[in-house]
Amino acid sequence: AQKITQTQPGMFVQEKEAVTLDCTYDTSDQSYGLFWYKQPSSGEMIFLIYQGSYDEQNATEGRYSLNFQKARKSANLVISASQLGDSAMYFCAMGPDSWGKLQFGAGTQVVVTP
Amino acid sequence: GAVVSQHPSWVICKSGTSVKIECRSLDFQATTMFWYRQFPKQSLMLMATSNEGSKATYEQGVEKDKFLINHASLTLSTLTVTSAHPEDSSFYICSARVQGGTYEQYFGPGTRLTVT
């Protein structure tokens, strides 16, 4: 069975600073993907970044980078130069499994302060 | 591209009535759609997997007679909450996988249901 763990329920970060959101996972699958989504208060799920288990390089998308450490089964999200608009809930997810499902972590609430 | 819409975005209904939520993929064909439920400050909980032309597969603990899912076409899936009760009040989100795609999954904007 797959399991995703986000141990940080909430974080405060100052504007322009970098923040790291932790995500660890457990799976017996050899091939899997790791995702990060942002959910602002409006509720929409915004895809941020994806890392495949066989990708040798860490994924980056603009200010977002994924620190993938396969041996430690961690897939931390790094947001550089935080902006006020980054305040949101962030979810780590793993999959898709053979049915196409994603498994979500509990989420981390990020609040960016001026 | 890859836009998923949901309708309505919010709905208030009276206890005992049924409400239908639509999930549409606007610019791609989706063989598989997923329905999630989310309570405030909590994660997304998968309710069911919907495949075009076949019966939905429900997650353990989800009442299939209460949450009716129909995937009538490659661009439309509907979730009907039957005989709604206040405890069904929640945020419902759908997502869709691109036909022939790999890992891509696109989410709708969600529907907020309040049962009074």
Interface residues (C-beta under 8 A of the other chain):
Chain A: G33 F35 Y37 S42 G43 E44 M45 F47 Y50 G52 F91 G95 P96 W99 G100 K101 L102 F104 G105 A106 G107 Q109
Chain B: T32 F34 Q38 K41 Q42 S43 L44 L46 T49 T57 F91 I93 S95 R97 Y103 Q105 Y106 F107 P109 G110 R112
